[in-house]
């Protein structure tokens, strides 16, 4: 089996490796991937610092060409890469291809942004003096990505970092190194100079910690859990290092009495259970008013019964496996907690046996839940959702906002008044009206409030706030 090595200073390197298993079929080894250490991180940082001197002053056409070539190859190979994604992470093949396309679109967008770099010239209050305001790259950026979007999230971090002239030390999730390796390989062949992008795979406790400890990294962008995000933030604050954190969510979907029932059901089922519920934007709290509650629960349950949970690569599968045994056990733990707290398990929550050995979990729906229960407060990160009954819109809004998170929030209603009020008063970074809480376009800002996000937004033109620093220059001709 081919060893997939780390990539440091333009060379593939590393001999120690571990196998990567398919969660749909644990007998299937996706590949063997290098396991880096602190020495690899040190070498990667050195290479990135040396490469930064030239890449920071590279022309916009050079950056555009590399990012555009990467985009073209990703889109050309979307079925192949989508299949790799489905195989190593457990998304269905359709979802894997869709995520791959999104990654290609992200690289294409930032290829264009490389040609749209601009500053400002403003007059000084002092006669005869000009003021130039420009943006410059931050330096060496450490990128730490999660396993649930193993090609899209690396894309929307790496592409802007390179677009704005930074160099990169990249640590992907230990569970999904294959997609990360493929992206780096594509960028190498797109003509990226050695040292500009460095890949160090391995455990977060080893590679991630070494990145946090290394003073040669100027900024770190991280996506993952709140607990880990706090551990990332502390040393960054101590070193006065720029940091960007995207963390958890406990996202509400409000369903009012006047909602179109079919729309509300599809928003809930898609948002809560697709991608096996392993999305930080998943609709894990379904907040439903009295008048529609019983019809909604009945319809959602009927819809859930029709969902096919099976091998991610199998035609007709709606929901693939949980990513690994640890995550599966966490989902089971929370299902037990929900029962112990007094919520009613209306459907699902059972382990399923399929033709291949894997981590297949029947999506679970709780009713009779309250917003004080742990299953309504803590991020489960699996196909588990709770229905919370409320009396009216005002109570629904209050419950929706009563959470330590603030990433995404949705409402299903035919009332323009309530939709407009919710959009303005929801304490979330992203609001969806008659749409699932999960699903954001690649060219607009992504991020939340409270415990969900810290630092500048990701994606779109807003990405420059993190990946650049502003310089103000005064000129007297």
Secondary structure, DSSP 8 states (H G I E B T S, - for coil): --EE-EEETTEEE---EEEEEETTEEEEEEEEEE---HHHHHHHHHHHHHHHHHHTT--HHHHHHHHHHHHHHHHHTHHHHHHHHHHHH---HHHHHHHHHHHHHHHHHHHHHHT----EEEE-SSTTEEEEEEEEE-SEEEEE--STTTTHHHHHHHHHHHHTT-EEEEE--TT-HHHHHHHHHHHHHTT--TTSEEE--S-IIIIIHHHHH-TT--EEEEES-HHHHHHHHHHHHHTT-EEEEE----EEEEE-TTS-HHHHHHHHHHHHHGGGG--TT-EEEEEEEHHHHHHHHHHHHHHHHT--B--TTSTT-SB---SSHHHHHHHHHHHHHHHHHT-EEEE---EE--SS---EE--EEEEEE-TTSHHHHS---SSEEEEEEESSHHHHHHHHH-SSEESEEEEE-S-HHHHHHHHHH--SSEEEESS-SS---TTS-B--EETTEESS-BSGGGGHHHHEEEEEEEEE-
